[in-house]
C-alpha cells in the first residue's frame, strides 16, 4: 500500500514540476486582473503567464475590448499601446508633458520625442505603469507583450473606456 501511495505522489510531483501551465496565485502580480477577466468575462488566461501572448489570446482580448487590429507573433508592448491609445483618441502631448510623464522610466528614447508620444499617452490614460527592476522602473516597450501583461492592459483599457 505504501509503495502505491509513494508512486502516486511521485507522479503528481513530476506533473506539477514539469507542467507548462502557470496559474495566477494570489501572490502573482497580475492575479487580480486575471481573476477579474475570468469572473466578469469568462476569459481564462492559461499557460505560462510570462510568455508572449499567442495570436488566439490576442484576438480574444482585441474582441473583448473592441480593437479591430490583427494579432501578431510576439506583439510588442509599443504596438499594443499604440492600438489602445489611438482607439481612445488621446490628443498629442507637448514635448514637456511627455518628458514629465515618462521621467520615472529608465528606458525612454533619448533621441526621438516622437517615439515617446505613445508611451506618454498610455501613461496619461492609466494604461502604462512600468515594471520594477533593480535599475529602476522600465517600460521594455519593444519587448513582446506577455499573456499576463495583455490581460492587465485589457482590464485597464476596459476601465478607461467606461
Backbone bond lengths (Angstrom), bond angles and torsions (degrees), N, CA, C in turn:
res aa  C-N    CA-C-N  psi(-1)  N-CA   C-N-CA  omega(-1)  CA-C   N-CA-C  phi
1 X - - - 1.449 - - 1.532 111.20 -
2 X 1.327 117.21 -44.30 1.456 121.24 -179.56 1.524 110.92 -62.71
3 X 1.330 116.65 -35.33 1.457 121.06 -179.40 1.533 110.71 -64.74
4 X 1.342 117.71 -41.65 1.463 121.90 177.92 1.526 111.73 -65.44
5 X 1.305 116.78 -41.89 1.461 121.24 179.01 1.520 110.65 -63.71
6 X 1.330 116.04 -42.36 1.455 120.55 178.37 1.525 110.60 -64.04
7 X 1.313 117.77 -40.41 1.461 121.91 179.77 1.527 110.73 -64.45
8 X 1.327 117.52 -44.04 1.464 121.58 178.23 1.528 109.68 -61.69
9 X 1.309 116.75 -43.55 1.463 121.35 178.79 1.523 111.00 -60.51
10 X 1.320 117.34 -45.04 1.467 121.20 -179.70 1.530 111.69 -64.64
11 X 1.325 116.92 -40.29 1.460 120.60 178.48 1.534 109.67 -63.19
12 X 1.320 116.91 -45.51 1.461 120.32 178.46 1.520 111.86 -62.90
13 X 1.314 116.77 -39.19 1.454 121.74 178.46 1.528 110.73 -62.73
14 X 1.317 117.05 -44.39 1.468 121.39 178.62 1.522 110.28 -63.09
15 X 1.324 117.75 -41.68 1.463 121.50 178.93 1.530 110.26 -61.37
16 X 1.301 116.93 -45.32 1.466 121.06 -179.68 1.520 111.11 -64.80
17 X 1.310 117.45 -44.61 1.459 121.39 -177.35 1.516 111.96 -66.49
18 X 1.315 117.94 -42.47 1.451 121.08 -174.20 1.520 114.36 -99.12
19 X 1.297 117.47 4.92 1.459 120.78 178.50 1.523 110.02 -67.65
20 X 1.341 116.44 139.56 1.455 121.94 178.08 1.524 111.21 -86.11
21 X 1.289 117.46 -6.64 1.457 119.88 -178.37 1.515 110.59 -86.93
22 X 1.307 114.19 134.55 1.451 121.30 173.95 1.511 106.24 -118.53
23 X 1.288 116.72 125.40 1.444 120.11 178.81 1.511 108.58 -105.67
24 X 1.312 116.49 141.35 1.457 121.33 -176.32 1.516 109.79 -74.78
25 X 1.302 115.22 102.30 1.453 119.21 174.98 1.521 107.91 -79.26
26 X 1.302 116.28 170.17 1.455 121.52 -178.62 1.512 113.56 -59.55
27 X 1.331 118.04 -19.28 1.461 120.26 -178.66 1.523 112.87 -95.02
28 X 1.306 118.84 -9.35 1.462 121.47 179.05 1.521 108.49 -70.02
29 X 1.318 118.22 138.93 1.461 122.16 -171.97 1.525 113.66 -57.71
30 X 1.309 118.43 -29.59 1.466 121.64 -176.68 1.530 112.67 -104.85
31 X 1.312 117.60 10.57 1.469 121.42 -173.30 1.527 113.00 -56.16
32 X 1.311 117.99 -42.39 1.463 120.97 -178.00 1.517 112.78 -62.63
33 X 1.326 116.77 -45.87 1.463 120.66 -179.63 1.523 111.75 -70.15
34 X 1.321 116.79 -36.30 1.462 120.78 177.59 1.526 109.90 -64.78
35 X 1.316 116.57 -41.92 1.462 121.15 177.47 1.530 110.73 -66.04
36 X 1.324 116.53 -38.12 1.467 120.99 177.64 1.532 111.01 -60.93
37 X 1.334 117.07 -44.74 1.469 120.20 177.83 1.518 111.05 -59.77
38 X 1.317 115.50 -39.82 1.470 119.64 -179.70 1.532 110.88 -67.39
39 X 1.320 116.25 -47.08 1.463 120.31 -176.60 1.528 112.91 -71.43
40 X 1.319 117.32 -44.70 1.459 120.84 -173.76 1.530 113.43 -83.79
41 X 1.346 116.79 -32.13 1.466 119.46 -172.68 1.524 113.85 -126.55
42 X 1.330 116.73 3.65 1.456 122.46 -179.42 1.531 112.08 56.99
43 X 1.336 116.39 36.33 1.461 122.38 178.03 1.518 107.87 -107.99
44 X 1.336 115.11 119.15 1.459 120.16 177.80 1.519 109.58 -100.92
45 X 1.317 115.04 133.33 1.456 121.16 176.79 1.522 105.81 -96.06
46 X 1.325 115.70 108.93 1.464 121.00 -174.39 1.517 111.20 -110.15
47 X 1.315 115.73 160.58 1.460 121.28 176.94 1.505 111.37 87.73
48 X 1.303 115.28 -165.34 1.463 121.54 -178.70 1.523 108.29 -75.06
49 X 1.303 116.42 113.36 1.461 122.53 -174.77 1.522 113.29 -67.31
50 X 1.311 117.01 -20.15 1.464 121.37 -177.34 1.528 113.13 -97.46
51 X 1.310 116.78 9.03 1.472 122.12 175.73 1.534 108.86 -95.28
52 X 1.332 117.73 156.11 1.466 119.57 178.23 1.533 111.63 -55.98
53 X 1.321 114.86 141.78 1.464 121.44 -179.27 1.526 110.06 -68.24
54 X 1.326 116.00 127.75 1.459 120.82 179.85 1.525 110.10 -73.05
55 X 1.334 114.70 162.94 1.455 121.37 -177.39 1.531 112.62 -57.25
56 X 1.336 117.41 -41.98 1.458 119.14 -177.33 1.527 111.67 -65.91
57 X 1.331 117.70 -36.10 1.461 120.54 177.13 1.528 110.06 -70.86
58 X 1.330 117.38 -39.41 1.465 120.53 176.32 1.529 109.98 -58.91
59 X 1.328 116.47 -46.33 1.468 120.73 -179.23 1.524 111.55 -60.76
60 X 1.317 116.19 -40.54 1.461 121.09 178.05 1.529 110.73 -61.87
61 X 1.314 116.21 -45.59 1.466 120.86 -179.67 1.530 110.56 -68.90
62 X 1.330 117.89 -42.71 1.462 120.82 178.32 1.531 110.45 -57.79
63 X 1.317 115.88 -42.86 1.466 120.27 179.21 1.527 110.29 -64.49
64 X 1.314 116.65 -43.54 1.467 121.16 -179.34 1.528 111.47 -59.23
65 X 1.323 117.20 -46.28 1.465 120.22 -174.96 1.527 113.05 -89.41
66 X 1.331 117.08 -7.21 1.452 120.79 176.08 1.519 115.01 86.45
67 X 1.319 117.19 25.94 1.462 120.43 175.86 1.520 108.77 -89.82
68 X 1.306 116.64 132.38 1.460 121.23 179.75 1.522 110.19 -102.18
69 X 1.323 116.72 56.32 1.453 121.85 -178.84 1.514 109.91 -117.32
70 X 1.313 115.73 158.53 1.455 120.91 178.32 1.523 110.50 -84.27
71 X 1.308 115.36 143.25 1.455 120.17 175.40 1.529 108.67 -74.43
72 X 1.313 115.66 160.81 1.460 121.05 -177.81 1.519 110.14 -141.39
73 X 1.319 115.13 156.21 1.452 118.90 168.86 1.521 106.61 -68.33
74 X 1.303 116.66 129.19 1.466 123.36 178.28 1.532 112.87 49.30
75 X 1.315 115.60 58.20 1.455 123.12 175.59 1.524 109.37 -57.11
76 X 1.319 117.08 127.11 1.475 119.86 -178.06 1.525 110.26 -77.15
77 X 1.327 114.85 155.84 1.460 120.07 176.11 1.529 109.79 -60.75
78 X 1.329 116.35 -39.61 1.464 120.41 -179.84 1.530 110.53 -58.72
79 X 1.319 117.12 -48.84 1.461 120.68 -176.80 1.528 110.94 -64.60
80 X 1.329 117.28 -40.73 1.455 120.13 177.56 1.527 110.44 -61.90
81 X 1.338 116.67 -46.18 1.459 119.87 178.15 1.530 110.64 -63.66
82 X 1.322 116.98 -36.54 1.464 121.67 176.34 1.530 110.11 -58.07
83 X 1.324 116.79 -49.00 1.459 120.85 178.83 1.532 110.80 -58.68
84 X 1.325 116.09 -47.25 1.458 120.67 -175.90 1.530 111.83 -67.48
85 X 1.321 116.54 -46.86 1.463 121.00 -178.88 1.523 111.00 -62.99
86 X 1.328 117.28 -42.30 1.467 119.90 179.10 1.518 111.85 -65.14
87 X 1.309 117.90 -36.99 1.463 119.34 179.42 1.528 111.54 -71.81
88 X 1.328 116.95 -25.69 1.468 120.95 176.88 1.532 111.16 -80.41
89 X 1.319 116.36 -11.88 1.461 123.18 178.70 1.532 111.99 55.27
90 X 1.310 115.04 48.98 1.462 121.06 177.14 1.525 107.65 -78.60
91 X 1.316 116.01 130.00 1.465 119.14 -177.54 1.525 110.46 -69.62
92 X 1.329 115.25 155.74 1.464 121.03 179.00 1.522 110.55 -60.55
93 X 1.299 115.10 149.32 1.456 122.22 -179.86 1.527 108.97 -104.90
94 X 1.297 116.22 155.28 1.462 119.31 174.95 1.523 108.55 -78.60
95 X 1.320 115.86 160.51 1.465 122.79 -175.59 1.538 111.86 -53.52
96 X 1.308 116.52 -42.85 1.476 121.05 -178.19 1.523 111.74 -66.51
97 X 1.319 116.64 -38.48 1.469 120.35 178.54 1.522 110.61 -66.80
98 X 1.331 117.33 -41.49 1.469 121.46 175.64 1.524 110.02 -58.22
99 X 1.318 115.69 -49.45 1.463 120.78 -178.38 1.522 111.05 -60.25
100 X 1.322 116.80 -40.69 1.469 120.78 179.85 1.531 111.36 -66.27
101 X 1.327 116.68 -43.18 1.465 120.77 -179.28 1.531 112.04 -66.60
102 X 1.319 116.55 -35.24 1.467 120.81 -174.62 1.522 113.62 -98.00
103 X 1.322 118.69 2.04 1.469 120.86 -176.17 1.526 113.06 -62.62
104 X 1.316 117.93 -19.49 1.467 121.09 -179.26 1.525 112.70 -79.28
105 X 1.335 117.07 -12.60 1.457 121.41 -176.78 1.520 111.69 -96.38
106 X 1.317 115.16 142.43 1.461 121.77 -179.77 1.526 112.62 -84.92
107 X 1.335 117.47 -16.01 1.462 119.86 -171.70 1.528 114.10 -119.72
108 X 1.323 116.78 40.11 1.464 118.95 173.98 1.519 109.13 -76.81
109 X 1.308 115.67 159.27 1.467 120.61 178.17 1.524 107.86 -75.64
110 X 1.309 116.52 120.20 1.474 121.69 -177.48 1.517 112.14 -82.04
111 X 1.339 117.55 -15.21 1.461 120.90 -172.14 1.520 114.43 -111.31
112 X 1.310 117.58 -15.65 1.460 118.97 -172.39 1.530 110.50 -134.08
113 X 1.310 115.14 102.65 1.467 119.96 178.76 1.523 111.26 -62.50
114 X 1.330 116.88 -32.91 1.462 121.17 -179.56 1.533 110.81 -62.75
115 X 1.330 117.39 -38.52 1.465 121.02 179.63 1.526 111.76 -65.94
116 X 1.324 117.25 -24.79 1.460 121.34 -179.35 1.532 112.96 -84.60
117 X 1.327 117.59 -11.99 1.462 120.79 -175.62 1.534 112.07 -61.75
118 X 1.319 118.08 -47.38 1.477 120.96 -177.83 1.530 111.30 -63.65
119 X 1.349 118.85 -50.68 1.465 117.70 177.10 1.532 113.07 -59.96
120 X 1.325 117.56 -36.24 1.465 120.18 179.21 1.533 110.82 -65.88
121 X 1.321 116.80 -42.77 1.460 120.18 176.87 1.527 110.87 -63.17
122 X 1.337 115.74 -40.74 1.470 120.20 179.15 1.526 110.86 -64.80
123 X 1.304 116.71 -39.25 1.480 121.23 177.39 1.522 109.35 -64.12
124 X 1.323 116.62 -45.93 1.467 121.21 -179.97 1.531 111.63 -60.47
125 X 1.339 116.23 -37.77 1.468 120.84 -179.32 1.528 112.95 -77.74
126 X 1.330 117.39 -9.45 1.460 120.30 -179.31 1.516 113.71 89.98
127 X 1.320 116.94 9.68 1.462 120.32 179.68 1.524 112.04 -82.44
128 X 1.312 117.48 -39.83 1.463 123.16 -173.03 1.525 110.67 -102.49
129 X 1.329 115.07 126.80 1.460 120.21 176.12 1.517 112.13 -124.21
130 X 1.319 117.04 -23.46 1.463 121.07 178.15 1.512 113.38 92.23
131 X 1.313 113.41 178.02 1.462 121.73 -177.16 1.525 108.62 -125.95
132 X 1.321 116.57 131.77 1.465 120.80 179.73 1.523 110.35 -79.69
133 X 1.333 115.16 131.27 1.459 121.60 174.96 1.522 107.90 -133.15
134 X 1.315 116.18 175.42 1.461 120.24 177.53 1.532 111.12 -62.66
135 X 1.334 116.53 -30.17 1.467 120.98 -179.54 1.518 112.48 -80.49
136 X 1.313 117.53 -17.42 1.458 122.20 -177.22 1.515 110.55 133.38
137 X 1.307 115.73 -165.85 1.452 121.88 -178.60 1.528 109.37 -81.72
138 X 1.336 116.50 130.22 1.465 120.94 -179.44 1.528 110.46 -128.79
139 X 1.348 114.45 160.03 1.465 120.91 177.24 1.521 111.59 -101.25
140 X 1.313 118.09 -31.52 1.469 123.13 -173.33 1.514 109.99 45.98
141 X 1.299 115.41 49.31 1.456 123.59 -168.79 1.519 114.44 -62.22
142 X 1.321 117.57 -27.12 1.463 120.30 -178.28 1.526 113.20 -94.64
143 X 1.304 117.97 -0.19 1.462 122.31 177.78 1.525 110.00 -79.70
144 X 1.336 116.94 154.64 1.476 119.34 176.94 1.531 111.18 -64.63
145 X 1.308 116.14 141.76 1.453 121.00 177.01 1.530 108.26 -73.88
146 X 1.322 116.54 133.36 1.460 121.08 179.86 1.524 110.01 -85.83
147 X 1.322 115.24 168.98 1.464 119.73 177.63 1.516 110.91 -58.39
148 X 1.331 116.27 -45.45 1.466 119.90 -179.13 1.519 111.00 -63.62
149 X 1.321 117.03 -43.40 1.467 120.33 180.00 1.521 111.32 -64.19
150 X 1.315 116.71 -40.57 1.461 120.39 178.44 1.521 110.62 -63.32
151 X 1.319 116.94 -41.21 1.461 121.20 178.03 1.531 110.43 -62.74
152 X 1.318 116.85 -45.85 1.461 121.35 -179.21 1.527 110.74 -64.85
153 X 1.329 116.86 -44.78 1.462 119.51 179.39 1.523 111.61 -64.69
154 X 1.314 117.68 -33.60 1.467 120.71 176.91 1.528 110.10 -63.30
155 X 1.316 116.73 -44.74 1.472 120.15 179.57 1.523 110.39 -65.05
156 X 1.314 117.65 -43.70 1.474 120.44 178.33 1.530 110.79 -61.91
157 X 1.324 115.89 -42.01 1.467 120.85 179.25 1.529 110.46 -62.40
158 X 1.321 115.95 -46.30 1.462 119.72 179.89 1.530 110.97 -60.52
159 X 1.307 116.90 -39.76 1.481 120.36 178.82 1.523 111.16 -68.12
160 X 1.328 116.89 -31.93 1.462 121.73 179.10 1.526 111.36 -70.15
161 X 1.320 116.34 -35.02 1.465 120.18 -175.44 1.523 113.57 -86.11
162 X 1.283 117.81 -2.73 1.491 120.35 179.76 1.493 111.24 -88.38
